[in-house]
Amino acid sequence: RLADQIENFAREKGYPLRVPHIASIFWLSFSEQAIQRADQIETQGMEKFKSLHHELLQRGVYLGPSGYEVGFVSAAHSDADLDFAADQICRALEVVFST
């Protein structure tokens, strides 16, 4: 659900972002291509993630600090938590892609 909301938003905006996920694990990939290995991740994508991470901290959403790390959704996250996170990630993406 969280991954789909973010990926749909990015697609509508034309942002090169994929959110691969399996069950409760997700990853933000600043690429339109499917990434299979770490060496396929471009430096520009890591810079975008760094900007996103900084923007999200200011918005009350914490992701791991490295663009190589995955995120986790748990039973402790309510629907309201996930909606808040998705909304803030989408707003932060607008900032990241406007610079």
MIDOSE-1310 file (N, C-alpha, C; in nm, 2 decimals, decimal comma, always signed):
residues 99
rlad	+0,08/-0,12/+0,00/+0,00/+0,00/+0,00/+0,09/+0,13/+0,00; +0,18/+0,14/+0,09/+0,27/+0,25/+0,10/+0,35/+0,26/-0,03; +0,41/+0,15/-0,07/+0,49/+0,15/-0,19/+0,41/+0,19/-0,31; +0,29/+0,14/-0,32/+0,20/+0,17/-0,44/+0,16/+0,32/-0,44
qien	+0,13/+0,37/-0,32/+0,10/+0,52/-0,32/+0,21/+0,60/-0,37; +0,33/+0,57/-0,32/+0,45/+0,65/-0,36/+0,48/+0,63/-0,51; +0,48/+0,51/-0,55/+0,51/+0,48/-0,69/+0,41/+0,54/-0,79; +0,28/+0,53/-0,75/+0,18/+0,59/-0,84/+0,19/+0,74/-0,85
fare	+0,23/+0,81/-0,73/+0,25/+0,95/-0,73/+0,37/+0,99/-0,82; +0,48/+0,91/-0,81/+0,60/+0,94/-0,89/+0,56/+0,92/-1,04; +0,49/+0,82/-1,07/+0,45/+0,79/-1,21/+0,37/+0,91/-1,27; +0,27/+0,95/-1,19/+0,18/+1,07/-1,23/+0,27/+1,19/-1,26
kgyp	+0,37/+1,22/-1,18/+0,45/+1,33/-1,19/+0,56/+1,32/-1,29; +0,58/+1,20/-1,34/+0,69/+1,17/-1,43/+0,83/+1,16/-1,37; +0,83/+1,13/-1,24/+0,96/+1,12/-1,17/+1,02/+0,98/-1,19; +1,15/+0,98/-1,21/+1,22/+0,85/-1,23/+1,24/+0,78/-1,09
lrvp	+1,14/+0,72/-1,04/+1,14/+0,65/-0,91/+1,06/+0,52/-0,92; +1,12/+0,42/-0,86/+1,05/+0,29/-0,85/+1,06/+0,26/-0,70; +0,96/+0,18/-0,66/+0,95/+0,14/-0,52/+0,93/-0,01/-0,52; +1,03/-0,09/-0,54/+1,02/-0,23/-0,54/+0,98/-0,27/-0,39
hias	+0,90/-0,37/-0,38/+0,86/-0,42/-0,25/+0,82/-0,56/-0,25; +0,84/-0,62/-0,13/+0,79/-0,76/-0,11/+0,74/-0,76/+0,03; +0,61/-0,79/+0,04/+0,54/-0,79/+0,17/+0,56/-0,66/+0,24; +0,63/-0,65/+0,36/+0,64/-0,53/+0,43/+0,78/-0,46/+0,41
ifwl	+0,86/-0,51/+0,32/+0,99/-0,45/+0,29/+0,98/-0,37/+0,16; +1,03/-0,25/+0,16/+1,03/-0,17/+0,04/+1,17/-0,09/+0,03; +1,19/-0,05/-0,09/+1,31/+0,03/-0,12/+1,28/+0,14/-0,22; +1,34/+0,25/-0,20/+1,32/+0,36/-0,30/+1,44/+0,37/-0,39
sfse	+1,41/+0,35/-0,52/+1,51/+0,35/-0,62/+1,49/+0,46/-0,72; +1,58/+0,55/-0,73/+1,57/+0,67/-0,82/+1,62/+0,63/-0,96; +1,54/+0,55/-1,02/+1,57/+0,50/-1,15/+1,44/+0,45/-1,21; +1,43/+0,46/-1,34/+1,31/+0,39/-1,41/+1,34/+0,25/-1,44
qaiq	+1,47/+0,21/-1,43/+1,51/+0,07/-1,46/+1,50/-0,01/-1,34; +1,48/-0,14/-1,35/+1,48/-0,23/-1,24/+1,63/-0,25/-1,20; +1,66/-0,23/-1,08/+1,79/-0,25/-1,03/+1,80/-0,39/-0,97; +1,90/-0,46/-1,02/+1,93/-0,60/-0,97/+2,05/-0,61/-0,89
radq	+2,15/-0,52/-0,90/+2,27/-0,53/-0,83/+2,31/-0,39/-0,78; +2,38/-0,38/-0,67/+2,42/-0,25/-0,62/+2,50/-0,17/-0,72; +2,58/-0,23/-0,80/+2,67/-0,15/-0,90/+2,58/-0,09/-1,01; +2,45/-0,12/-1,01/+2,37/-0,06/-1,11/+2,31/+0,07/-1,06
ietq	+2,33/+0,10/-0,93/+2,27/+0,22/-0,87/+2,36/+0,34/-0,91; +2,30/+0,44/-0,97/+2,38/+0,56/-1,02/+2,40/+0,66/-0,90; +2,52/+0,73/-0,91/+2,55/+0,83/-0,81/+2,44/+0,93/-0,79; +2,38/+0,97/-0,91/+2,28/+1,07/-0,90/+2,16/+1,03/-0,82
gmek	+2,13/+0,90/-0,82/+2,02/+0,84/-0,74/+2,05/+0,85/-0,60; +2,18/+0,83/-0,56/+2,22/+0,83/-0,42/+2,21/+0,98/-0,37; +2,24/+1,07/-0,46/+2,23/+1,21/-0,42/+2,08/+1,25/-0,40; +2,00/+1,20/-0,48/+1,85/+1,23/-0,47/+1,80/+1,17/-0,34
fksl	+1,85/+1,05/-0,30/+1,81/+0,99/-0,18/+1,85/+1,07/-0,06; +1,98/+1,11/-0,07/+2,03/+1,20/+0,05/+1,94/+1,32/+0,07; +1,90/+1,38/-0,04/+1,81/+1,50/-0,03/+1,68/+1,46/+0,03; +1,63/+1,35/-0,02/+1,50/+1,30/+0,03/+1,50/+1,27/+0,18
hhel	+1,61/+1,20/+0,22/+1,63/+1,17/+0,36/+1,62/+1,29/+0,45; +1,70/+1,39/+0,41/+1,71/+1,52/+0,48/+1,57/+1,58/+0,49; +1,50/+1,59/+0,38/+1,37/+1,65/+0,37/+1,27/+1,57/+0,46; +1,28/+1,44/+0,46/+1,18/+1,36/+0,54/+1,21/+1,38/+0,69
lqrg	+1,33/+1,39/+0,73/+1,36/+1,41/+0,87/+1,29/+1,54/+0,92; +1,29/+1,64/+0,84/+1,22/+1,76/+0,88/+1,07/+1,75/+0,88; +1,02/+1,64/+0,82/+0,88/+1,62/+0,81/+0,83/+1,51/+0,91; +0,92/+1,46/+0,99/+0,88/+1,36/+1,09/+0,87/+1,22/+1,04
vylg	+0,94/+1,19/+0,92/+0,94/+1,06/+0,87/+1,09/+1,01/+0,87; +1,12/+0,90/+0,93/+1,26/+0,85/+0,93/+1,27/+0,72/+0,85; +1,36/+0,73/+0,75/+1,41/+0,62/+0,67/+1,56/+0,60/+0,71; +1,61/+0,48/+0,68/+1,75/+0,46/+0,70/+1,83/+0,56/+0,62
psgy	+1,95/+0,60/+0,67/+2,02/+0,71/+0,60/+2,09/+0,68/+0,47; +2,09/+0,55/+0,43/+2,16/+0,51/+0,31/+2,06/+0,47/+0,20; +2,08/+0,51/+0,08/+2,00/+0,47/-0,03/+2,01/+0,33/-0,06; +2,10/+0,26/+0,00/+2,11/+0,11/-0,02/+2,03/+0,03/+0,07
evgf	+1,97/+0,10/+0,17/+1,89/+0,03/+0,28/+1,75/+0,02/+0,24; +1,69/-0,09/+0,28/+1,54/-0,10/+0,26/+1,47/-0,05/+0,38; +1,34/-0,02/+0,36/+1,25/+0,02/+0,47/+1,16/-0,09/+0,51; +1,10/-0,08/+0,63/+1,01/-0,18/+0,68/+0,88/-0,12/+0,73
vsaa	+0,77/-0,18/+0,70/+0,64/-0,15/+0,76/+0,61/-0,26/+0,86; +0,56/-0,22/+0,98/+0,53/-0,32/+1,08/+0,39/-0,31/+1,12; +0,35/-0,41/+1,21/+0,21/-0,40/+1,26/+0,19/-0,28/+1,36; +0,30/-0,22/+1,40/+0,29/-0,10/+1,48/+0,25/+0,02/+1,41
hsda	+0,26/+0,02/+1,27/+0,22/+0,13/+1,19/+0,07/+0,12/+1,16; +0,00/+0,22/+1,20/-0,15/+0,22/+1,17/-0,17/+0,27/+1,03; -0,29/+0,26/+0,98/-0,32/+0,31/+0,85/-0,29/+0,46/+0,84; -0,32/+0,53/+0,95/-0,30/+0,68/+0,95/-0,15/+0,70/+0,95
dldf	-0,07/+0,62/+1,01/+0,08/+0,64/+1,00/+0,13/+0,62/+0,86; +0,08/+0,52/+0,79/+0,12/+0,49/+0,66/+0,07/+0,60/+0,56; -0,05/+0,65/+0,58/-0,10/+0,76/+0,50/-0,01/+0,88/+0,52; +0,02/+0,91/+0,64/+0,10/+1,03/+0,68/+0,24/+1,01/+0,61
aadq	+0,30/+0,90/+0,62/+0,43/+0,87/+0,56/+0,43/+0,89/+0,41; +0,33/+0,83/+0,35/+0,31/+0,84/+0,20/+0,30/+0,98/+0,16; +0,21/+1,06/+0,23/+0,19/+1,20/+0,20/+0,32/+1,28/+0,21; +0,39/+1,26/+0,32/+0,52/+1,33/+0,34/+0,62/+1,29/+0,24
icra	+0,63/+1,17/+0,21/+0,73/+1,12/+0,11/+0,70/+1,19/-0,03; +0,57/+1,19/-0,06/+0,53/+1,25/-0,19/+0,56/+1,40/-0,19; +0,53/+1,47/-0,08/+0,57/+1,61/-0,07/+0,72/+1,64/-0,08; +0,79/+1,55/-0,01/+0,94/+1,56/-0,01/+0,99/+1,53/-0,15
levv	+0,93/+1,44/-0,22/+0,98/+1,41/-0,36/+0,96/+1,54/-0,45; +0,85/+1,61/-0,43/+0,83/+1,73/-0,51/+0,95/+1,83/-0,48; +0,99/+1,84/-0,36/+1,11/+1,93/-0,33/+1,23/+1,88/-0,40; +1,26/+1,75/-0,38/+1,38/+1,68/-0,43/+1,39/+1,70/-0,58
fst	+1,28/+1,68/-0,65/+1,28/+1,69/-0,80/+1,26/+1,83/-0,85; +1,24/+1,93/-0,76/+1,23/+2,07/-0,81/+1,37/+2,13/-0,81; +1,47/+2,07/-0,75/+1,60/+2,13/-0,74/+1,70/+2,07/-0,84
